[in-house]
């Protein structure tokens, strides 16, 4: 029997606010344990939450970015559970009336198609603290710096059927929120965490199987592998005649397995009820219109513009708009030299390869957009061959200077002077009578192959600096 995976995602995005969602404590990453807390964060009696307006505005920005409904009245609820890093004994979240609902986020796939993902809801909530199990021997330490950090939880419908679709969605979501400036999406620092709800069902059936939840996955690589491992585990159970237990599981990348964390709770287990300390959030049309007017160009719009106006392929446009930093670099380079296709090729080729080799993000590279544009310009004006340009690029990467000084220092300028090259070709022809006779006796198709000998000799004579195009033209004329 063949099985179909059915998955829905819950992604927690840390919003880019300076302070927490209900207190004035800072949200910066890397502070000493419990340094960014105040009486509210540690749940001292008598403290009351005050909603951070910036978190509300950023949630609205997200909703507009995915074409969702912005609910003009939303409410906060208490989600009750006990855990050592949740000192209140409840989390403030939105259950009954979220701020965002019913959107569709179009995801570009590598084959150029678009995969629409239905956004069920996106709601505001506070993060819990962190339990640290390896700081003290035989003890668990509690760090409450994250307690109260503003989160936007984005919940999808169960629209995913493959791990590749999941990763494509997460990359596009990461790109969107960084474009919008509402989250840095740093998965290593916990700014973007993903829970995957996964079940299997026989192919061509409608009824959903029992799902498990893979919790707190924080890298694209681990997410893809965790899905594959859990799907195989569930398939083995089902084909062995056993049942899948609804539960929350963790993925262990070292052992390459998922393991049970706890039985999966349902809404009733949390005893949700409206938080009596917080008023409803009421948003009017003028606020939404004001925020909409300030939105940057969204990735989907940018992709379409790159294809229609710059004549880039769907694949190149998708890669260049995957995150805002890459798109900004590309557009900055276009301000210095208007050759979109060549610049895209260099960014997605040599620049990307160097970044991968050295483990750098595009914001960290030393080659500026202006330098890359000048490098491409030197190819277009005949100063450099493609091979020479790669050597100049390596010089830029090693911070040897700017484009033209590197060309001069390395002696890389391409020879395009026709008078100089004609004299060299005349000498070459005079010294190669047998090859000339063979060329002139051959049919046109054969001549295309034979001319390669002369081009090779010309390039050798000029130490690779002759312009191949000019050499070819001169040779065809002279021969």
Phi, psi and omega in degrees: 000136178267147184241149176245131174280140173232124184225144169232151185242148169236115182247126177263118179252125173282123182283152188272054176266156178285323182240172185288173189287332181233005179217172183271002179296148182285161182244007184299144181279145170096006179289159177298151183309132175064016179283328183258063179223161173216181185306325180292317183297327181264008171065041174290144182302142176091351179278146182231140181284147173232122187291136177276114183299326182299324179295320179295315181297321180290327174296321178295318177304315179299312181303318178293326181294333179252014177064032183267173176278129173266113182283123187288343173230120175229161186223156176258143182233164175259125177256108191268121170198156181256130173206145186304328182268015176237080192297334180289335187087004175205155176251136175275121183217185174239117182245306186282326185220084181288163182281333182229139176207161170055071174237171174227124182249115182275124184252123175284133178256159184304332181278005179093351178280169181241132182248109181279129178247126179278125175269113180289314183195160169221120184233153178277145174198169177262150176277159173270177175282198185229130173269127183248115188263353185240013181274326183232142181294126175061023179220158173252128178262151181242125176246115185261017178301323182278345182301119180094359176297134184288129178239148167244116179265119183256117185247128179259165166286164181284068187263354188266139179239347180222156177296328180295322177296320180299312182295320178299318178297314183295321177294319179293321178296316177302315178299318182297310186291331176285325173302313184287344179076021183261352177199147175276350175062019184286105185289328180294330180264005178084012180285344177217116181231144186236134169249131181249121172266119189229136174217163177242147173216154177301140179304143178070021171245163185257322185296132181282149176276178177288132186258154168241159179245122173269120195258140168055049175278133189227030168206147181300321181296314181292324180298313181298316182290320180299320179297314181299316182295315182292322178297319178295321179297313180295320180298317179300318179299310185294320182284346176267004178084007179263179183245156175270133179268133177288116185199169173262132183233153176252149177258128177254104184292334180288319178270352180055052180208159170256149178220154186294136177252311177193162175294146185284122179283158171243172188305320182299330180297333184270353178050054178301139167206156182302137179287120184287348182269355184233132177284159173301150175269118182247122184241130179259170185298326183295324178294314180297317180296321179296316179293319179300321182293341183259002181294140173285173175296125184282156182305320180297318179293318180296317178301314180297321179293320179298323181283316186281319185264322183262355176060037174273157177289161178299323181294311180297317180298322179295316181293320183288340180252013183296328174215159188293323182298320179293315179297319179297319179298314181299314183290327175295321179294325179295335178292340183255339177200121188269074173225078189304316185294315181295318179296319178298318180299318180291320179294318184273351179255266186297318181294314180297321180296318179294322178296315179296319181298319184260004177064042183249149169272162186295331179290348183259355185286148183274339179284117184279160175303323180295321179293317179297320180296319179294323177300313178296322179298323180290336172285315183295327182269006175086001180292321184238146165275169179299321180294317178297320182299325178296322178293320178295320178300318179297324175296319176298317182296327180272008177058045178276355181137199180269178189300303185296316176300324178293319178302314182291315183296323182268357180062045189257004186293132182287139178273116179238001181294115186294324179298314180296317182288326179296320179296319179293321179293320178302318180292320180296316180294319180297329182269003183228058185297322182295316181292324178295316180297318179297319181296314186288338179273349186275159174283167186303321180295319180292325180299325180299326179281318184293331182294341179300328178299314184291321178298316180299317179295322179294318180293323178295318182294329181260013180055039175079008186260355177289145176286113185302324182294315180294318179301315180300316181296315180296315180298315179300320180292314184289321183286000000 
